[in-house]
């Protein structure tokens, strides 16, 4: 039987997405460990476990929760602060929620994400009423022929896909002086801690949406920094897995060697739950065959509060000396790690400087090949059939080249195929530099469990004239090796979040989750942004 008192309260929530401060919400509100969270939004900072508890005990339904999130997106993302993190909403979200409610009434739980509201980056295919655009006006009406593999996994686990998030167009690999978080189709995503500042990219919308409590989980993608940077700048947790742990099938590509999707959440627990849902061998992505022996469907077994005891961590020294404020915060993080039982030593250079240039050239070759394959997957009716069509479209469009060029697309189009000796040489050299001569060597020599570094510097002011003002980023060693990387909040610099990264050898997600969770539980640095209408 429905609780009529609760129903009246929920009705108020559904009308506005908010409640007034001071109104009692004890009947449906989960316990919050952070008293700084704005109590005006009853789902603020809620996690997967609390939602499942609410569904089980009849405090609220999936349909009610989804409606509240949709209303909040309208109030916060499209109006109010205008964060602009969501590029499109799923018109089927409420119908999906209703179906999942019915399944719960019948005693059926699909999986760990049953009824969990999720947003996905708009370079990930869905076969529904939403196009998959990469933020480009060229793909504004592009409807893939099937779900991507990870969307299939999300649906099987019971997730409610609320919509898709804005991104740096073409995952921020289109041209020079680019602006992270900007796309020709979606406009500029804004940082929830300071709307004048940048959200980083390319998974900009995913990072902002999670941080601003517009969803519980978001899915991002990374080639080099595109999960960990927006996670650190928006004060959340991001997991960039080993390449091959999660399928890339149905994701608009940049690099076959470096691309991977990954979960973004407000805490390590939710990110770990989502990671387990997304793993699986996919015949359409051969790299998952190599990962089959290392895949788990439950990473929560590694959520250990004493996970730092006995661990040896290496400081990535090249990341220090760039920003003294970041250095100061990082030193405090190192002290916290040591208090929890870790031994911390210094790591000299991981790989020679020329490795970055090798990676860039590899990306150009793989970008052309990957885009052409993706466009072919859209079928004969697709408007854009190859990379040359895309370049031509941008030249003739009034918006696409307004702020920055498409030099990287043009460079990629000029490359040969993947049998090129140039490509083969650079690929072999880069992987050797980053793997056996790089991370593997350093970790073996120093007997390390992980390498640590500040994820980056705080958010810069968004500048459409000069483009991004990156100062510091530490994603490349793990990204170019195809190895895992987890970023966790490590505090604030003048009100702006900063994160700490933990990265290591291939398939070391269990160890990294232990370390990241123990650090998170010992420090609790995550604080929700205060959003002003």
C-alpha positions as CSV (number, residue, x, y, z in Angstrom):
1,X,0.0,0.0,0.0
2,X,1.3,3.5,-0.9
3,X,2.2,5.7,2.0
4,X,0.0,8.7,1.3
5,X,2.1,11.1,3.4
6,X,5.2,10.1,1.4
7,X,3.3,10.4,-1.8
8,X,2.3,14.0,-1.1
9,X,5.9,14.8,-0.4
10,X,7.2,13.2,-3.5
11,X,4.6,15.1,-5.5
12,X,6.1,18.3,-4.3
13,X,9.5,17.0,-5.4
14,X,8.3,16.1,-8.8
15,X,6.8,19.5,-9.4
16,X,10.0,21.3,-8.8
17,X,13.0,19.0,-8.4
18,X,13.7,20.7,-5.0
19,X,12.2,21.1,-1.6
20,X,12.5,24.0,0.8
21,X,15.3,24.0,3.3
22,X,13.8,23.0,6.7
23,X,11.0,20.8,5.4
24,X,11.3,17.4,7.0
25,X,12.4,14.7,4.6
26,X,13.1,11.9,7.1
27,X,10.7,9.5,5.4
28,X,12.7,9.3,2.2
29,X,16.0,10.9,2.8
30,X,19.1,8.7,3.0
31,X,21.8,9.3,5.6
32,X,24.4,11.7,4.5
33,X,27.9,11.6,5.8
34,X,28.8,15.1,4.6
35,X,26.8,17.8,6.4
36,X,27.9,20.4,3.9
37,X,25.6,19.0,1.2
38,X,22.8,21.3,0.4
39,X,19.7,19.7,2.0
40,X,17.4,21.4,-0.5
41,X,17.8,18.4,-2.9
42,X,16.9,15.1,-1.3
43,X,19.0,13.0,-3.7
44,X,22.1,15.1,-3.2
45,X,25.2,12.9,-2.9
46,X,23.1,9.8,-2.8
47,X,24.8,6.5,-3.7
48,X,23.8,3.2,-5.3
49,X,23.3,1.4,-2.0
50,X,21.0,4.2,-0.6
51,X,18.9,4.2,-3.7
52,X,18.5,0.4,-3.6
53,X,17.6,0.6,0.1
54,X,15.0,3.2,-0.7
55,X,13.5,1.1,-3.5
56,X,13.4,-2.0,-1.3
57,X,11.7,-0.2,1.6
58,X,9.2,1.7,-0.5
59,X,10.6,5.1,0.3
60,X,10.4,6.0,-3.3
61,X,10.1,4.4,-6.7
62,X,12.4,4.4,-9.6
63,X,10.0,6.4,-11.7
64,X,9.8,9.1,-8.9
65,X,13.6,9.3,-8.6
66,X,14.1,9.5,-12.4
67,X,11.5,12.3,-12.6
68,X,13.3,14.3,-9.9
69,X,16.6,14.0,-11.8
70,X,15.0,15.1,-15.0
71,X,13.5,18.1,-13.2
72,X,16.9,18.9,-11.7
73,X,18.6,18.7,-15.0
74,X,16.0,21.2,-16.3
75,X,16.5,23.5,-13.3
76,X,20.2,23.4,-12.9
77,X,21.6,22.4,-16.3
78,X,19.4,24.1,-18.8
79,X,18.2,27.0,-16.6
80,X,19.6,28.4,-13.3
81,X,23.4,28.1,-13.4
82,X,23.2,26.7,-17.0
83,X,25.9,24.1,-16.6
84,X,25.1,22.8,-20.1
85,X,26.5,19.3,-19.3
86,X,23.6,17.3,-20.8
87,X,23.4,17.5,-24.5
88,X,20.1,15.5,-24.8
89,X,17.6,13.7,-22.6
90,X,16.3,10.3,-23.2
91,X,12.5,10.5,-24.1
92,X,12.1,6.9,-23.0
93,X,13.6,7.4,-19.5
94,X,10.4,7.4,-17.6
95,X,9.0,4.4,-19.5
96,X,12.2,2.5,-18.7
97,X,11.9,3.5,-15.1
98,X,8.2,2.3,-14.9
99,X,9.2,-1.0,-16.4
100,X,12.0,-1.5,-13.9
101,X,9.5,-0.6,-11.1
102,X,7.2,-3.3,-12.3
103,X,10.1,-5.8,-12.3
104,X,10.9,-5.0,-8.7
105,X,7.2,-5.5,-7.7
106,X,7.5,-8.9,-9.3
107,X,10.6,-9.7,-7.3
108,X,13.1,-9.4,-10.2
109,X,16.3,-7.4,-9.8
110,X,18.2,-7.2,-13.1
111,X,21.6,-6.4,-11.6
112,X,23.7,-4.0,-9.5
113,X,22.5,-0.9,-11.3
114,X,18.8,-1.7,-11.2
115,X,17.0,1.7,-11.2
116,X,20.2,3.7,-11.1
117,X,20.1,6.9,-13.1
118,X,23.1,7.1,-15.5
119,X,24.2,9.6,-18.1
120,X,26.5,8.6,-20.9
121,X,29.0,10.6,-23.0
122,X,27.6,11.4,-26.5
123,X,30.2,9.5,-28.4
124,X,28.8,6.2,-27.2
125,X,26.2,4.5,-29.4
126,X,22.6,3.9,-28.3
127,X,19.9,2.4,-30.4
128,X,17.0,4.5,-29.3
129,X,15.5,7.9,-30.0
130,X,18.8,9.7,-29.2
131,X,21.4,10.3,-31.9
132,X,25.1,9.7,-31.2
133,X,26.8,12.9,-32.2
134,X,30.3,13.3,-30.7
135,X,29.1,16.9,-30.2
136,X,29.3,17.5,-34.0
137,X,26.6,19.1,-36.1
138,X,27.6,16.7,-38.8
139,X,26.1,13.9,-36.7
140,X,23.1,15.7,-35.4
141,X,20.7,13.2,-37.0
142,X,23.0,10.1,-36.8
143,X,21.2,7.2,-35.3
144,X,23.4,4.1,-34.9
145,X,22.1,0.7,-35.9
146,X,22.6,-0.9,-32.5
147,X,23.6,-0.2,-28.9
148,X,27.3,-0.1,-28.0
149,X,28.5,-3.1,-26.0
150,X,28.7,-1.1,-22.8
151,X,25.2,0.3,-23.2
152,X,24.0,-3.3,-23.6
153,X,25.7,-4.1,-20.3
154,X,24.1,-1.0,-18.6
155,X,20.6,-2.0,-19.8
156,X,21.1,-5.6,-18.7
157,X,22.2,-4.4,-15.2
158,X,19.0,-2.3,-14.9
159,X,20.4,1.2,-15.4
160,X,18.1,4.0,-16.5
161,X,19.9,6.0,-19.2
162,X,18.7,9.6,-18.5
163,X,20.4,11.0,-21.5
164,X,23.7,11.9,-23.0
165,X,26.4,14.3,-21.9
166,X,28.1,17.1,-23.8
167,X,31.8,16.7,-24.6
168,X,34.7,18.4,-26.1
169,X,33.8,17.8,-29.8
170,X,35.2,14.7,-31.3
171,X,36.6,13.9,-27.9
172,X,38.9,16.9,-28.1
173,X,41.0,15.7,-31.0
174,X,39.9,18.0,-33.8
175,X,42.1,21.0,-33.9
176,X,44.4,23.6,-32.4
177,X,43.5,26.0,-29.6
178,X,40.5,23.9,-28.7
179,X,38.2,24.7,-25.7
180,X,37.5,21.7,-23.5
181,X,33.8,21.2,-22.9
182,X,32.8,22.9,-26.2
183,X,31.0,21.3,-29.0
184,X,29.3,22.7,-32.1
185,X,26.1,20.9,-31.3
186,X,26.1,21.3,-27.5
187,X,27.9,24.6,-26.8
188,X,30.1,25.2,-23.7
189,X,29.8,23.1,-20.6
190,X,30.6,25.0,-17.4
191,X,32.3,24.1,-14.2
192,X,29.9,23.7,-11.3
193,X,32.3,25.1,-8.7
194,X,32.9,28.3,-10.8
195,X,30.9,28.7,-14.1
196,X,33.6,30.9,-15.6
197,X,36.1,28.1,-15.3
198,X,36.6,25.1,-17.5
199,X,35.3,21.6,-16.8
200,X,38.2,19.9,-18.6
201,X,37.6,17.3,-21.3
202,X,36.8,15.5,-23.2
203,X,34.3,13.8,-20.8
204,X,33.3,17.3,-19.6
205,X,29.6,16.8,-19.4
206,X,30.0,13.5,-17.6
207,X,32.2,15.0,-14.9
208,X,30.0,18.0,-14.4
209,X,26.8,16.0,-14.3
210,X,28.1,13.6,-11.6
211,X,29.5,16.5,-9.5
212,X,26.3,18.6,-9.8
213,X,24.1,15.6,-8.8
214,X,22.4,15.3,-12.1
215,X,22.8,11.6,-12.1
216,X,24.4,8.9,-9.9
217,X,26.9,7.5,-12.4
218,X,28.2,8.8,-15.7
219,X,30.2,7.0,-18.4
220,X,33.2,8.8,-19.9
221,X,35.8,7.8,-22.4
222,X,39.6,8.4,-22.4
223,X,42.4,8.4,-24.9
224,X,44.7,10.5,-22.8
225,X,43.2,12.3,-19.8
226,X,39.6,12.5,-20.8
227,X,38.2,10.6,-17.8
228,X,40.8,11.6,-15.1
229,X,41.0,15.3,-15.9
230,X,37.3,16.1,-15.8
231,X,37.0,13.9,-12.8
232,X,39.7,15.7,-10.9
233,X,38.6,19.2,-11.9
234,X,35.0,18.5,-11.0
235,X,35.8,16.8,-7.6
236,X,34.7,13.2,-8.4
237,X,36.2,9.8,-8.9
238,X,37.1,8.5,-12.3
239,X,38.4,5.1,-13.3
240,X,40.3,4.8,-16.6
241,X,40.7,1.0,-17.0
242,X,43.3,-1.1,-18.7
243,X,42.6,-1.0,-22.4
244,X,40.8,-4.3,-23.1
245,X,39.0,-4.6,-19.8
246,X,35.9,-2.8,-21.3
247,X,34.8,-3.1,-25.0
248,X,35.1,0.0,-27.2
249,X,32.6,-1.5,-29.7
250,X,30.1,1.2,-30.7
251,X,32.2,4.1,-29.4
252,X,33.3,6.8,-31.8
253,X,37.1,6.3,-31.8
254,X,40.3,8.2,-31.7
255,X,42.9,5.5,-30.9
256,X,42.6,1.7,-31.1
257,X,45.7,1.6,-28.9
258,X,44.6,4.0,-26.1
259,X,40.8,4.4,-26.2
260,X,38.7,3.1,-23.3
261,X,35.4,3.9,-21.6
262,X,35.2,4.1,-17.8
263,X,32.9,5.0,-14.9
264,X,32.7,8.4,-13.2
265,X,31.1,8.7,-9.8
266,X,31.1,10.6,-6.6
267,X,32.8,7.8,-4.6
268,X,35.0,4.9,-5.2
269,X,32.3,2.4,-4.2
270,X,29.9,3.4,-6.9
271,X,32.7,3.6,-9.5
272,X,33.8,0.0,-8.6
273,X,30.2,-1.3,-8.8
274,X,29.8,0.2,-12.3
275,X,33.2,-1.1,-13.5
276,X,32.1,-4.7,-12.7
277,X,28.9,-4.2,-14.6
278,X,30.8,-3.0,-17.8
279,X,33.4,-5.8,-18.1
280,X,33.0,-8.5,-20.6
281,X,34.5,-10.2,-23.7
282,X,33.2,-8.8,-26.9
283,X,34.0,-10.5,-30.2
284,X,33.8,-7.1,-31.9
285,X,36.7,-5.8,-29.8
286,X,39.7,-8.1,-30.0
287,X,41.5,-6.4,-27.1
288,X,38.9,-7.7,-24.7
289,X,40.0,-11.3,-25.6
290,X,43.4,-10.5,-24.1
291,X,41.6,-9.1,-21.0
292,X,39.4,-12.1,-20.5
293,X,41.6,-13.7,-17.9
294,X,41.7,-10.5,-15.8
295,X,38.0,-9.5,-15.9
296,X,35.9,-9.5,-12.8
297,X,32.2,-8.7,-12.4
298,X,32.5,-7.6,-8.8
299,X,35.2,-5.2,-7.8
300,X,33.6,-4.3,-4.4
301,X,35.6,-7.1,-2.8
302,X,38.6,-4.7,-3.0
303,X,36.9,-1.9,-1.1
304,X,39.1,-2.3,2.0
305,X,39.5,0.6,4.5
306,X,43.0,-0.8,5.3
307,X,44.0,-1.2,1.7
308,X,47.0,1.1,2.1
309,X,48.7,-1.0,4.7
310,X,52.0,-2.4,3.4
311,X,51.6,-0.8,0.0
312,X,54.7,0.8,-1.7
313,X,53.9,3.8,-3.8
314,X,56.1,5.8,-6.1
315,X,55.8,9.6,-6.5
316,X,55.9,10.6,-10.2
317,X,58.5,13.4,-9.7
318,X,58.0,14.9,-13.2
319,X,54.6,16.1,-12.0
320,X,56.0,18.3,-9.3
321,X,57.5,21.8,-9.5
322,X,54.9,23.0,-11.9
323,X,52.3,24.5,-9.5
324,X,53.4,25.1,-5.9
325,X,49.8,25.1,-4.7
326,X,49.2,21.7,-6.2
327,X,52.6,20.5,-4.8
328,X,51.5,21.7,-1.3
329,X,48.2,19.8,-1.5
330,X,49.9,16.7,-2.8
331,X,52.4,16.7,0.0
332,X,49.5,16.6,2.4
333,X,48.1,13.7,0.5
334,X,51.4,11.8,0.7
335,X,51.4,12.3,4.5
336,X,47.8,10.9,4.6
337,X,48.9,7.9,2.6
338,X,51.8,7.3,4.9
339,X,49.5,7.6,8.0
340,X,47.5,4.8,6.5
341,X,50.5,2.4,6.3
342,X,51.9,3.1,2.9
343,X,55.6,3.5,2.1
344,X,56.2,6.3,-0.4
345,X,59.4,6.6,-2.5
346,X,60.3,8.8,-5.4
347,X,60.3,7.8,-9.1
348,X,62.6,9.4,-11.6
349,X,61.6,9.7,-15.3
350,X,59.3,6.9,-16.4
351,X,59.7,7.3,-20.2
352,X,61.8,9.5,-22.5
353,X,60.1,12.8,-23.6
354,X,59.8,11.8,-27.3
355,X,57.2,9.2,-26.3
356,X,54.4,11.9,-26.4
357,X,55.3,12.7,-30.1
358,X,55.1,9.0,-30.9
359,X,51.7,8.7,-29.3
360,X,50.4,11.8,-31.2
361,X,51.5,10.3,-34.5
362,X,49.9,6.9,-33.7
363,X,46.6,8.7,-32.9
364,X,46.6,10.4,-36.3
365,X,46.9,7.1,-38.1
366,X,44.4,5.3,-35.9
367,X,42.0,8.2,-36.0
368,X,41.6,8.1,-39.7
369,X,41.2,4.3,-39.7
370,X,38.8,4.3,-36.7
371,X,36.6,7.1,-38.0
372,X,36.2,5.6,-41.4
373,X,35.3,2.2,-39.8
374,X,32.8,3.9,-37.5
375,X,31.1,5.9,-40.3
376,X,30.8,2.7,-42.3
377,X,29.0,1.0,-39.3
378,X,26.2,3.6,-39.6
379,X,25.0,2.1,-42.8
380,X,24.5,3.3,-46.4
381,X,22.1,6.1,-45.4
382,X,24.6,7.9,-43.3
383,X,25.3,11.5,-44.2
384,X,29.0,11.4,-43.4
385,X,30.7,8.4,-44.9
386,X,34.4,9.1,-44.2
387,X,36.8,11.5,-42.7
388,X,37.0,13.6,-45.9
389,X,33.2,14.1,-45.7
390,X,33.5,15.3,-42.2
391,X,36.3,17.8,-43.0
392,X,34.2,19.1,-45.9
393,X,31.1,19.5,-43.7
394,X,33.0,21.5,-41.1
395,X,34.4,23.9,-43.8
396,X,30.8,24.6,-45.0
397,X,29.2,25.0,-41.5
398,X,28.7,28.4,-39.8
399,X,29.4,27.1,-36.3
400,X,32.0,24.3,-36.4
401,X,35.1,26.3,-37.0
402,X,34.0,29.4,-35.1
403,X,36.6,29.1,-32.3
404,X,39.3,26.6,-33.5
405,X,40.4,24.8,-36.5
406,X,40.3,21.1,-37.6
407,X,44.0,20.7,-38.2
408,X,44.2,17.3,-36.4
409,X,41.4,15.9,-38.6
410,X,43.3,17.2,-41.7
411,X,46.6,15.7,-40.5
412,X,44.8,12.3,-39.9
413,X,43.2,12.4,-43.3
414,X,46.7,12.7,-44.9
415,X,48.0,9.6,-43.2
416,X,48.4,6.2,-44.8
417,X,46.9,2.9,-43.5
418,X,47.9,0.9,-40.4
419,X,50.3,-1.2,-42.5
420,X,52.5,1.9,-42.9
421,X,56.1,1.2,-41.6
422,X,56.0,4.7,-40.0
423,X,53.0,3.7,-37.9
424,X,54.3,0.2,-37.0
425,X,57.6,1.7,-35.9
426,X,56.1,4.4,-33.8
427,X,53.6,2.0,-32.2
428,X,56.3,-0.5,-31.2
429,X,58.5,2.3,-29.8
430,X,55.8,4.0,-27.8
431,X,54.5,0.8,-26.2
432,X,58.0,-0.3,-25.3
433,X,58.8,3.2,-23.8
434,X,55.6,3.2,-21.7
435,X,55.4,-0.5,-20.8
436,X,58.5,-2.7,-20.4
437,X,61.0,0.2,-20.4
438,X,58.6,2.5,-18.5
439,X,55.9,1.7,-15.9
440,X,56.8,-2.1,-15.7
441,X,60.5,-1.3,-15.3
442,X,60.0,1.4,-12.6
443,X,57.5,-0.7,-10.6
444,X,59.7,-3.8,-10.7
445,X,62.9,-1.9,-9.8
446,X,61.3,-0.2,-6.8
447,X,58.9,-3.0,-5.9
448,X,55.9,-0.7,-6.2
449,X,52.2,-1.4,-6.0
450,X,51.3,1.8,-7.7
451,X,52.6,5.2,-8.9
452,X,51.0,8.4,-7.5
453,X,50.8,11.9,-8.8
454,X,48.6,15.0,-8.7
455,X,46.1,14.5,-11.5
456,X,46.4,18.0,-12.6
457,X,46.1,21.7,-11.7
458,X,42.9,23.5,-10.8
459,X,40.4,24.6,-13.4
460,X,41.4,27.5,-15.7
461,X,39.1,30.3,-16.9
462,X,37.4,29.2,-20.1
463,X,38.9,31.2,-23.0
464,X,37.4,30.8,-26.5
465,X,40.1,33.0,-28.0
466,X,43.3,31.4,-26.7
467,X,41.9,27.9,-26.0
468,X,42.7,25.7,-23.0
469,X,45.3,26.8,-20.5
470,X,46.5,23.4,-19.4
471,X,49.2,23.8,-16.8
472,X,49.7,20.2,-15.4
473,X,48.4,16.8,-16.4
474,X,49.8,13.3,-15.5
475,X,47.6,11.0,-17.5
476,X,50.0,10.2,-20.3
477,X,52.1,7.4,-18.8
478,X,49.1,5.2,-18.0
479,X,47.1,6.3,-21.1
480,X,49.8,5.6,-23.6
481,X,50.7,2.3,-22.0
482,X,47.0,1.3,-22.0
483,X,47.3,0.8,-18.2
484,X,44.7,1.7,-15.5
485,X,44.5,5.0,-13.7
486,X,42.1,6.1,-10.9
487,X,41.7,9.7,-9.7
488,X,40.2,10.5,-6.3
489,X,39.5,14.0,-4.8
490,X,42.5,15.2,-2.7
491,X,41.2,18.6,-1.6
492,X,40.6,22.1,-2.8
493,X,42.8,25.0,-4.0
494,X,41.0,28.3,-3.4
495,X,37.6,26.6,-3.7
496,X,38.5,24.5,-6.8
497,X,38.9,20.7,-6.6
498,X,42.1,18.8,-7.3
499,X,42.6,15.1,-7.5
500,X,45.3,12.5,-6.9
501,X,46.0,9.7,-9.4
502,X,46.9,6.1,-8.7
503,X,48.2,4.2,-11.7
504,X,50.0,1.0,-12.3
505,X,50.7,-2.1,-14.4
506,X,48.2,-3.7,-16.8
507,X,45.1,-5.3,-15.1
508,X,46.0,-3.9,-11.7
509,X,42.5,-2.4,-11.1
510,X,42.0,-4.5,-7.9
511,X,45.1,-3.1,-6.3
512,X,44.4,0.4,-7.4
513,X,40.8,0.2,-6.1
514,X,42.2,-1.0,-2.7
515,X,44.5,2.0,-2.5
516,X,42.0,4.6,-3.8
517,X,39.3,3.4,-1.5
518,X,41.5,3.4,1.6
519,X,42.7,7.0,0.8
520,X,39.1,8.2,0.1
521,X,37.8,6.7,3.4
522,X,40.7,8.2,5.4
523,X,40.2,11.7,3.9
524,X,36.7,12.3,2.6
525,X,37.7,15.3,0.5
526,X,34.6,15.2,-1.8
527,X,32.4,18.3,-1.3
528,X,29.4,19.0,-3.6
529,X,29.5,22.3,-5.4
530,X,27.2,25.0,-4.1
531,X,25.0,25.9,-7.1
532,X,23.4,29.3,-7.4
533,X,20.4,30.0,-9.5
